[in-house]
């Protein structure tokens, strides 16, 4: 039986799958970036929980990261913007991931242009996504 942590992370990954970009989880950056872009979900850290008693519950604000990468000779900025907007719309459509967590909270992307020798430049960003969920124990 998977833990609440794994269930929420798997739900987030599944929520991103329908986007046009290739979505991976905790993978290395591939040599080739698909034309529609690439999203890599990093599991991140659950952090220190707030604990309530009677009944005992652990309330996490688990910080994950989405690494978003687009590579294109022309139209890179608009492709990147469309992908970021798609991620936002996807997350806003169901902020509880089907009731698996209390709230999904994406933060604004920190973007950067990365030159690639002999190829089209990359436009990349890291989007922090905070998952608020509750468990019955730190290993549950």
ABEGO torsion letter per residue (X at the ends): XBBAAAAAAAAAAAAAAABABBBBBGBBBBABBBAAEBBBBBAEBAEBBBBBBOBBBBBBBBBBBBBBBBBBABGAAAAAAAAAAAAAAAAAABAAGGGABABBBBBBBBBBBBBBBGBBBBBBBBBBBBBBBBBABAAX
